[in-house]
């Protein structure tokens, strides 16, 4: 079945969460008059979000959710009103796919039609579809396999690739999970790169970057890796960046020869320990390496230091179920989550201790009060499944007290499904979790989306919702800034 026929089949389904993956072709810029409830007067700023805006180019489907072209959505809150705009990131991949009406480049799970010889030695193209961040007076859209693309924050127009004053090159990558240090204002980020050939094969390395608050000057260090890793996110404390290399391996031969995608070569080794690397950001050197039992880590929550210990929370699993559904989002029955765990690493002795938040629901896409990034905190916000709706896309918001293990579990509404929820404080917060959760929520019954604003301390209390007259496809990661960008 070609993409047109498949998408028509999905579009004709009634009240089905799969329709939330359908493309939004139009680009909008308008004030939204339809508000349920009343937007808080102190909610001022811009919520940016990134994700694949389409799962096909012409009549050809992308082979993986990670390969759709990035589309930035922006909701500006000001004086109790909301303005929405969206725009595709004009990467070379997007422009060529649009002009030719087909998939013109390879992706994480997508091949160019025509066989292995058309894919031989072809690198993955960069859709800039995973996250978005405002830092150093620059709005950038990020992807794992390339450079970020800089955007105009007022119009979302694409300005071109961002190389941070030459710290990156067209052949190097930077991750989609940079974190901004609240004390220094610097962005800490990393990239996994192929750096040469050795007698054992292709050499890989982890490059760690500290991008100064001016968005230009960069300090970096390079750490050799024994193989190409699965490394999507990391933990940031006041003085350290912590990386956990999952027990996941990729075969590079097939992708280089054009016979397979990187996604097809992914495998989990239940006997391969996870490798931990703690980098001291003051000297940009490795402070400690260690091993943990086999597992898969995709996303980290907040992290902090206490005495000699480095403490970090992350979602952990030993199942590849979370990868399996990504290749066909129009057929998935349940989006998989993982269990939140806490790691304590003694930086002096190298001893480790892990403990799961067993009572908390499984989920994904953690968020926290970013004013506390790298500092001791007590709350984690993430998305999961309601106990009576345990299939489909994520449909609930979880607020977890990491001190006590107590949590709240809030369904976002009948026939509704939520992407990542971000936290922002009130104008004058009285506590760490005194703020709002902001989430793009898809209503399958109307094929429209809304941006829900809920009380973080009590998510059952929906304060307001911005009701769009169209849907926004399910996405990945976003960024809230108190800066206001209205063209």
N, C-alpha and C positions, 0 to 999 in steps of 0.2 A: 504494500500500500504506500503510495507516495505521500508527501507531506500534506498536500491539499486535501486528499481524501481522508487522511487520518484526522486532520484538524477539523474538518467538517463533521466527522463522526463525533468528535469530542464536543464541538460547539452545540450539537443537537441534543446532547444529553441534558436532562433536567436536574437541577439542584445537585450538581456533582462537583466535588472539589477539584477534579482534574481540569476544569475550565479555567481555574486560576492560573494555569500555565500558558494559556493562550496569549498570543501577541497583543500588545497595545501598539498599533501602527501610528496613531495620531500623536502629535506633540502639542501640548496644551500650555497655556499661561493665562490664568484667570483667578479672580477672587471667587471664593466658594461661599455662597449665601445660605446653603442648606446646612445648618448646624443643629445637631441634637444636643440639648442641654445648653450650657453657657461656658465658653472658653474662659479660663482664668485670666484675670487682668494682668497677673504677674508672669504669664507665660509669653515671653518675648524671645524670639530667635528663629533659627532655621533648622529644620529637620531634613537632612539629606539622606537619601537611600539609593543603593545600587543593586542591580540584579539583571539577569538576562531579560531583555524586553521582547524577544521572539525566539521561537525554537525551530525556525525554518528560514531558509533563503530561497525565494521563489518556490518551486515545487520540491526542493530538497530539504530534508530534515537534518538538523544537527544531531549527532549521535550521542550527546551527553548534555545534561543540564549546565555543566561548566562551560559549554562552548557557545551559548547564545550571546548576541551582542549586548554590551553593557548599556543600560538605560538609567540615567540619573533622574530621580524624582526629588522635588524640593517643596516642602511646606513651610511657609513663613508665617509665624504667629506674631500679631502686633495689635494691641489695643482691643483684644477680644474678637479679632477677625483673623481669617486664614486665607492665604493665597497659595495656589498650587501651580507648579510647572513641571514639565518633564522633557527630557531631550536625550536622544541617543548620543553616545560618545562616538565622534567621527574618527574612529581608528582606520588605518588602511584596510583592515579586514572588513569592517562595516561598509566602507565605501565601495570596495571591490565586489563584495557579495551583493550589494544593492544594484550596482551597475550591471553585473553579469546575470543577476537573478538566479544564482546558484551558490553552493558552498565552494568557495574558491581557495580555502586554506585549511590545513589540518588543525585539529584541536586535541584536547586531552582525550576525548573519546570519539573523534570524528576523522574520517579519512576523506581525501579527495576522490571522487568517483574516477574509475579508470584503471584500478589495479595498483600493484605494488610499485611499478616503475614510475607512476605519477606522484607517488608519495616518498620515493627514495631520497633520503637525506634532507627532506623538507622539514623545517622546524615547525613547532606549534605556533600558530598565529595568536595574537594578543587581543582578546575581546574587551579588556578593561571592564569586567563585569562583576567584580567580587566585593569591593568596598569603596568607600569615599571618605575623605578626611580634609578638614580645614586646618592647616598648620603653616606657620611662617608666611602668612598672607597669601597662601596658595591653596586652591581647591583642586584636589587630585582624585582621579578614579584609578583604582588599583586592581591588579591581577597577579597571580602567582608567577606566570611565565613570561615576564617582560618588564618594561618600565611603566610607571604611572603616566596617565595623560592628564595634563593640566587643563582646567576648565575656567571659564569666566563665572564667578559665583553669582552674578546678577542675571545672566542670560542662559547659563549652562553651555554656551558655545565652547567647542573644543579648540584649545590654543596650541596643542601639540604635545609630544612626549616631554617628560620632565626628567632631566639627568642630574639635578642637584649640583650644578657647577662642575660637572665632569666626574663626580664620584661614581656615577653609573655610566655605562656605555650601551650602544644598541645591542650588545651581546650579553649583557648581564641582566639579572633579575632582582626584583625586590618584592617582598611578600605583601599580602593584602592586610596584614595585621600589625601595622605600626602602632605604637602606643606612645602617648604624650606624657612626659614626666611632669607632674604638677608643680614640683619645686623649681626645676630648671627651664621648663617650657620646651625642652628638646624632644624630638621624636626619635624613639628607638625602634629600629626595624632590622630586617635581615633578608638575605637572599641565598638560595642554593644554586650553585653554578658549576658547570663543567669547566675544568681548568687545565686539562691536558690529557696526555696518554702516558701510561706506564706499563711495566711488564705484566701487571695484573689486569690491565684494561684501562677504561676511562677513569680519570681522576676527578673527584668531586670535592667541593669545599663549601663550608658555611661562612658567608660573609655577614658580619654584624656591623650595623651602621648607627651612629649617633648624629642625627641631623639637627643642627643648631636651631634655636628659636627663630633665627632670621630666614630659615628655609633654604639656606645656600651652603654654608660651611659644614663639612662632614668629617667625622673621625670614623675610621673603620679598622676592623681586624679580620683576618682570614683563618679559619680552623679546618684542617684537612678532615675529610670523611672517607670511610672505607668503601662506601657504596652510595648510590643515589638514593636519598632517603625520602620518607614521607614526613614532611615537616611543614605544617600549615600555620601554626601559632606558637606563642611563647609566653613565658611569665616575666613580669617586670616588677622588681622591688626598688627600693630607694637607690641601691648601689649595684644591683645585679640583674642580668638577663639570664633566664633559665630555659634551656631547651630540652625537650624529651623526644628522642628519635624513636618513633614507633616500630613495632616488630613487623613492618610492612616492607616489601621489596618490590622493585620494578626491574623488569628486563629491558635493557636499552638496545639489544641487538635488533629485535623486531621493529621497534619504532624507527631506528636509524635506517634499516633496510627497506622500510615502507610496507612491511608485511603485517604490522599490528599497530594499534594505538597504545599510548602509555597506559590508559585505563585497562586495556585487555591484558596487560602483563602484570597488573597489580596482584600480589599474593601476600597472605598472612602466614608467618612462621610462628607456630605456638611454642617453639623451643628457643626462639631468639629473644634474649633480654632487651628491654628498652635501654638505650644509652642516654644518660643524663649529662648535660654540659652546663656548668654555671660560669658565666663570663662576668668578671669584675669590670664595670663600666668606667671606673676611675682610671684604670690602667689599660683597658681594652685587652685583657689577657684572660686565659682560662684559669679560674680559681679552683675548680674542683670538677672531676669527672667521676661518674658512678654508674651503677646498673640497677634496674628495677625489673621485676618479673615481666614476662611478655605481655604486651597489650597494645592498644591503639588509642592515641590521644589526638583529638581534632582541635578542640577549643579550650582555652584557659579562662577561668574567672580571675578575680583579683589575687594579688600576692603581696607578701610583706616580710619584714625581718623582725625577729625577736631574739635578742641576745646573739648567740652564735648560729641560730637556726634561721633558715629560709623556709617560709611557709607558702604553699601555693595550692589553689583549688583548680581542678580540671575535670572534664568529662572523660571517663575511661570505659573501654569496652574490650572484649576479646572476640567480637563478632564482626564479620565483614558485611553484615546486613545493611549497615549504613551506607555502603558503597554500591550495593547491588541494584538499588532502585534508581540510581541517578542516570542510568543509561536510557531509561524510557519513562519519563515523568507522567506520560498519559496513560500508563498501565499500573503504576504503583498502587498498592492497596493501603499500606501504612508507612509513613515516614518514620524511620527508626530514631530513637534517642539513645542516651547513654547515662551511666550512673555518675553522679558527682562524687569525687574523692578529694581527700586532702593529703598532701605530701609534706612531711617535715624533713628537711635536709640539714644536718649539722655540718657547717662549712669547715670546721676544724678537724673533725674526725672522719667525715664522709659517711657517717651512719645515716640511714634513712628509715622513715616509718610512714606507712600509708594506712589510711582509714577511710572507709566509705561513709557517706551520709546515707545510711541504709534506709532510714525512714522517709527520705525525701523522694519525690517522684522522679522517674527518669525524664530526660529532656535534652535540650541543646540551646545554643545561642545565648551564652551567659552575658549579663550586663551588670553594672554596679555604678555607684556614685563615682564618676571619674575624677572628682576632686580628691578622692582617696586612692587613686591609682598608685600602687607601690607602697601604700601605707596600711597599717592595721585597720580593718573594717569588719563589719558584722553582718552585712546583707548581700545576698546574691539574687538577681532577678533573671529568670530564664523562661523559655516556653516549653510546653509539653502537651500531653493528652489528658483530657478530663477522664475521670474513672468510668463514666458512662458513655464516652466517645473515644474509644482507644484505637480507632482506625483513621485513615485519611491523613491529611496534613495536620500540623500542630494546631491545637484549638484552645489552649489554656495558657494563662500566665501564672507563674509560680514565684512567690516571694519567700526566700529561705533565710532564716536567722541562723547564721553559721556558728554562733556561740551555743545556742540551745538546741538546734535541729528543728525547731518549730517552723511550720510553713503554712502559707495560704495557697489555695488552688482555685483559680477563677476561670470558668468557661467564658470565652469572649462572645458567645451568643449562638442561638440556633442557626445551623447551616453556615457558620462563620469560621474562618481559619486565619491564623495569625503568622506573620513573619516575625523576625526578631523584634523584641521590645526594648527600647532604650530608656534610660533613667535620666531625668534632669531635676535639679533641686528647685524648690520654690525660691522666690526672690530673697526671702529672709528665713532660711531653714532653721528649725529648732532641734533637729536631730539628723543623723546620717541618712535615714530613709524618708525624710520629710520632703517629698517631691512628687513628680509625675512619671508615669510610664506612658511612653508614646509608641504606638504600634500601628503599622499598616495591616488592616484586617480585610479579608476578602469575604463577601457575602455571596455564597453559591446560589442562593435563591433568586437574586436579582442580577447576578453577574456584574456587580459593582463593588468598589472598595470604599473603605472609610478609614480615617485616621482616628483611632480611639485615644482619649486622654483619660487615664485612670489614676486614682490615688495610690501611690506606691505602697504605703503602709497598709492599705486596705483596698486591694484591686477590685473587690466586689463593687466598690463605689466608682461607677463611670461618671466622670465629671462632665465630659462632652465628647462629641464625635463629629469630625469633619466629613460630611457625606458627599463623595464625588459622584458625578453622573456617568462614570465609566469605571472599569476595573484597572488595577495596576497589578501586573503579573507578580507572583511570588518572587521574593528576592533574597539576597544574602545579608549584607551588612550595611549599616548606616552610621551617621554621625550627627549629633546635635551640638550646635554652637549658639551661644547667646548673641552672636552677631546677626544682624538683620540685613538680608539682601533682597531688595525690591527694585526691579528695573523701572 
